[in-house]
Amino acid sequence: MKRLLTGGLAAMLVMLLPGCGDQTAAKPVIYLYPEEVTEVLAQLDYNGELTVTYPAYEDGWAVTAHPDGTLVDAEGKEYSYLFWEGSSDTEYDFSEGFCVAGKDTAAFLQGTLAEIGLTPREYNEFIVYWLPRMQGNAYNLISFQSDRYTETARLTIEPEPDSVLRVFMAWKPLEAPQEITPQTFAQFERDGFTVVEWGGCELP
C-alpha cells in the first residue's frame, strides 16, 4: 500500500497567516531511501519561483539512490539529499499548531519531529538549520503544514515510492504567547522505498 503523510493534519482554514511572499521557503531537502540501488527521477512542480537548487534542477533530478540515502549524479558526484529553495505567496493554515517559548524551541523540535517520523539524523539537520533563527525569540508560533504545502510544491518521483513523509514548518516570532489548538500527528511507517522531505518558512 502506498503511503503519503505530511507533517500535520489537514484542517479547515480557520485562520490564515500571510505566505512567504518575497521570503523563502527555506531549505526543503529531499532524502531518498530505496531498498536497493535505484535510478530515480524526482520532479518538483512549484507554484512559485525556484531560487536555489543543488544539485542543479533542470527537467528534474536524475540520481542513483542508495539504501543509506547516498545520491550519485551522472558525473559521479555524491550528495546527501536534494536541496531547493523558492519564493511564493502561499497562505498557510494556522488553525492548529503550537506556541513555543524561544528557549524551549530545541527540545520542542526534537520531540515533535521525532513524533512526526523524522530520524535523529534528519531532525538534527532540521534543528541545526532553524534553531539559530528561533531560539532568541520570546515565542514562536509554529504550524506543520499539510495540504497548503503539498498543493504548492507537488513532488513526483519515479519509480513511485512506497512511503512519503513531507514535513514543512510555517512559523513566525511572537512577543507574547498566543492560544492555538494543538496539532496531532498520525504514525508514519517507513515501508519499502521511502522518501522524506523537510523544510520551512518564516512568516513576515
Residue pairs with C-beta under 8 A, 6 or more apart in sequence:
1 162
1 191
2 160
2 161
2 162
2 163
3 162
3 163
3 164
3 188
3 189
3 191
4 164
5 117
5 163
5 164
5 165
5 166
5 186
5 188
6 144
6 145
6 146
6 147
6 149
6 150
6 165
6 166
6 167
6 168
7 116
7 144
7 145
7 146
7 165
7 166
7 167
7 168
7 169
7 185
7 198
8 96
8 143
8 144
8 145
8 146
8 183
8 185
9 96
9 146
9 183
9 184
9 185
9 186
10 146
10 147
11 93
11 95
11 96
11 146
12 95
13 91
13 93
13 95
13 148
14 93
14 95
15 93
15 94
15 95
16 91
16 92
16 93
16 94
17 91
17 92
17 94
17 170
17 172
17 203
18 91
18 203
18 204
19 88
19 89
19 90
19 91
19 92
19 201
19 203
20 87
20 88
20 89
20 90
20 201
20 202
20 203
21 87
21 89
21 204
22 87
23 87
23 201
23 202
23 203
23 204
24 51
24 85
24 86
24 87
24 201
25 48
25 85
25 86
25 87
25 88
25 153
25 168
25 199
25 200
25 201
26 85
26 129
26 199
26 200
26 201
26 202
27 83
27 85
27 129
27 199
27 200
28 83
28 84
28 85
28 153
28 168
28 197
28 198
28 199
29 81
29 82
29 83
29 125
29 197
29 198
29 199
30 42
30 81
30 82
30 83
30 84
30 155
30 195
30 196
30 197
31 69
31 80
31 81
31 122
31 195
31 196
31 197
32 40
32 42
32 63
32 65
32 69
32 71
32 81
32 82
32 157
32 193
32 195
33 65
33 67
33 68
33 69
33 190
33 193
33 194
33 195
33 196
34 40
34 65
34 66
34 67
34 193
35 67
35 192
35 193
36 67
37 64
37 65
37 66
37 67
38 64
38 65
38 159
38 193
39 62
39 63
39 64
39 65
40 61
40 62
40 63
40 64
40 65
40 157
40 158
40 159
41 60
41 61
41 62
41 157
41 158
42 60
42 61
42 63
42 82
42 155
42 156
42 157
43 59
43 60
43 61
43 155
43 156
43 157
44 50
44 57
44 60
44 84
44 153
44 154
44 155
44 156
45 153
45 154
45 155
45 156
46 84
46 86
46 88
46 152
46 153
46 154
47 88
47 90
47 151
47 152
47 153
48 86
48 87
48 88
48 89
48 90
48 152
49 86
49 87
49 88
50 57
50 84
50 85
50 86
51 85
51 86
51 87
52 83
52 84
52 85
53 82
53 83
53 84
53 85
54 79
54 82
54 83
54 84
55 61
55 63
55 73
55 77
55 79
55 82
57 84
61 82
62 73
62 74
63 71
63 72
63 73
63 79
63 82
64 71
64 72
64 73
65 71
66 72
69 80
69 81
70 78
70 79
70 80
71 78
71 79
71 80
71 81
71 82
72 78
72 79
73 79
86 153
88 152
90 148
90 149
90 152
91 148
92 143
92 145
92 148
92 149
92 170
92 201
92 203
93 143
93 145
93 146
93 147
93 148
94 141
94 143
94 170
94 180
95 181
96 143
96 180
96 181
96 182
96 183
97 141
97 142
97 143
97 144
97 180
97 181
97 182
97 183
98 108
98 112
98 141
98 142
98 143
98 180
98 182
98 183
99 139
99 140
99 141
99 142
99 174
99 177
99 178
99 179
99 180
100 108
100 139
100 140
100 142
101 138
101 139
101 177
102 134
102 135
102 136
102 137
102 138
102 139
102 140
102 173
103 135
105 131
105 134
105 135
105 140
106 127
106 131
106 135
108 142
109 123
109 126
109 127
109 130
109 131
110 123
110 127
112 144
113 122
113 123
113 126
113 127
113 167
113 198
114 120
114 123
115 185
116 144
116 165
116 167
116 185
116 188
117 165
117 167
117 185
117 187
117 188
117 190
117 196
118 126
118 165
118 167
118 196
118 198
119 196
122 196
122 198
125 198
126 167
126 198
126 200
130 169
130 200
133 202
134 140
134 171
134 173
137 173
137 174
138 173
138 174
138 175
138 176
139 173
139 174
139 175
139 176
139 177
139 178
140 171
140 172
140 173
140 174
141 171
141 172
141 173
141 174
141 178
141 180
142 169
142 170
142 171
143 169
143 170
143 171
143 180
143 183
144 167
144 168
144 169
144 170
144 183
144 185
145 168
145 169
145 170
149 166
149 168
149 170
150 166
153 168
155 164
155 166
155 195
155 197
157 164
157 195
159 193
160 193
161 192
161 193
161 194
161 195
162 191
162 192
162 193
162 194
163 188
163 189
163 190
163 191
163 192
163 193
163 194
163 195
164 194
164 195
164 196
164 197
165 188
165 194
165 195
165 196
165 197
166 196
166 197
166 198
167 196
167 197
167 198
167 199
168 197
168 198
168 199
168 200
168 201
169 198
169 199
169 200
169 201
170 200
170 201
170 203
171 200
171 201
171 202
171 203
172 202
172 203
172 204
173 202
